[in-house]
Amino acid sequence: MPEGAPRIRPVAPGEATDRDINMILHQTEAGWWQDSRMWGVIAHVPEALRGWMHLIMGTGPIVGPVTWELMALRGAFVTGCHY
């Protein structure tokens, strides 16, 4: 595996069989995250991606960007992800 290559190939926007998953992946390219790769990996389990988006859209207005970044870093640390 080449250095920096993902262990799981992300589902690219437009590749999913579910229309709503493709819509979500397109939104992650244009949204504040500007990167659909992490979401594309989660999209291999559509219910997981829908759940994440429900969480983010429900708490996004309440949790500031610094707290979001700290949450992401903590999640990466706990799971061993090289975020």
DRENKEDREN-930695 format. One record per residue (C-alpha): residue number from 1; residue in one letter; x, y negated, z negated. Coordinates in steps of 0.1 Angstrom, whole numbers, m for minus. Layout:
// DRENKEDREN-930695
NODE	NUM	a	X	Y	Z
...
This chain:
// DRENKEDREN-930695
NODE	1	m	0	0	0
NODE	2	p	15	m34	10
NODE	3	e	23	m58	m18
NODE	4	g	m7	m81	m25
NODE	5	a	m31	m58	m6
NODE	6	p	m63	m51	m25
NODE	7	r	m68	m15	m37
NODE	8	i	m104	m16	m26
NODE	9	r	m111	m32	8
NODE	10	p	m137	m60	2
NODE	11	v	m170	m59	22
NODE	12	a	m168	m89	45
NODE	13	p	m197	m112	49
NODE	14	g	m219	m97	76
NODE	15	e	m207	m61	70
NODE	16	a	m232	m51	43
NODE	17	t	m263	m31	52
NODE	18	d	m284	m53	28
NODE	19	r	m294	m86	42
NODE	20	d	m293	m103	8
NODE	21	i	m258	m90	0
NODE	22	n	m246	m106	33
NODE	23	m	m263	m138	24
NODE	24	i	m246	m138	m11
NODE	25	l	m212	m131	5
NODE	26	h	m216	m159	30
NODE	27	q	m225	m182	1
NODE	28	t	m193	m172	m18
NODE	29	e	m172	m184	12
NODE	30	a	m188	m218	11
NODE	31	g	m196	m221	m26
NODE	32	w	m174	m235	m53
NODE	33	w	m153	m203	m53
NODE	34	q	m144	m206	m16
NODE	35	d	m134	m169	m15
NODE	36	s	m155	m139	m8
NODE	37	r	m129	m112	m15
NODE	38	m	m136	m105	m52
NODE	39	w	m174	m106	m45
NODE	40	g	m168	m83	m15
NODE	41	v	m153	m57	m38
NODE	42	i	m182	m59	m61
NODE	43	a	m206	m57	m31
NODE	44	h	m197	m20	m27
NODE	45	v	m223	m16	m55
NODE	46	p	m251	m40	m44
NODE	47	e	m269	m39	m78
NODE	48	a	m237	m50	m95
NODE	49	l	m233	m80	m71
NODE	50	r	m269	m90	m76
NODE	51	g	m264	m88	m114
NODE	52	w	m233	m109	m113
NODE	53	m	m250	m135	m92
NODE	54	h	m280	m135	m115
NODE	55	l	m256	m141	m144
NODE	56	i	m237	m169	m127
NODE	57	m	m267	m187	m113
NODE	58	g	m284	m185	m147
NODE	59	t	m255	m197	m168
NODE	60	g	m237	m218	m143
NODE	61	p	m254	m251	m152
NODE	62	i	m247	m244	m189
NODE	63	v	m211	m232	m188
NODE	64	g	m185	m257	m176
NODE	65	p	m157	m249	m151
NODE	66	v	m130	m246	m178
NODE	67	t	m151	m221	m197
NODE	68	w	m158	m201	m165
NODE	69	e	m121	m199	m158
NODE	70	l	m113	m188	m193
NODE	71	m	m140	m161	m190
NODE	72	a	m125	m149	m157
NODE	73	l	m90	m148	m172
NODE	74	r	m103	m129	m202
NODE	75	g	m121	m104	m180
NODE	76	a	m90	m100	m159
NODE	77	f	m69	m94	m190
NODE	78	v	m92	m68	m204
NODE	79	t	m95	m49	m172
NODE	80	g	m59	m52	m162
NODE	81	c	m68	m72	m131
NODE	82	h	m40	m94	m117
NODE	83	y	m63	m125	m114
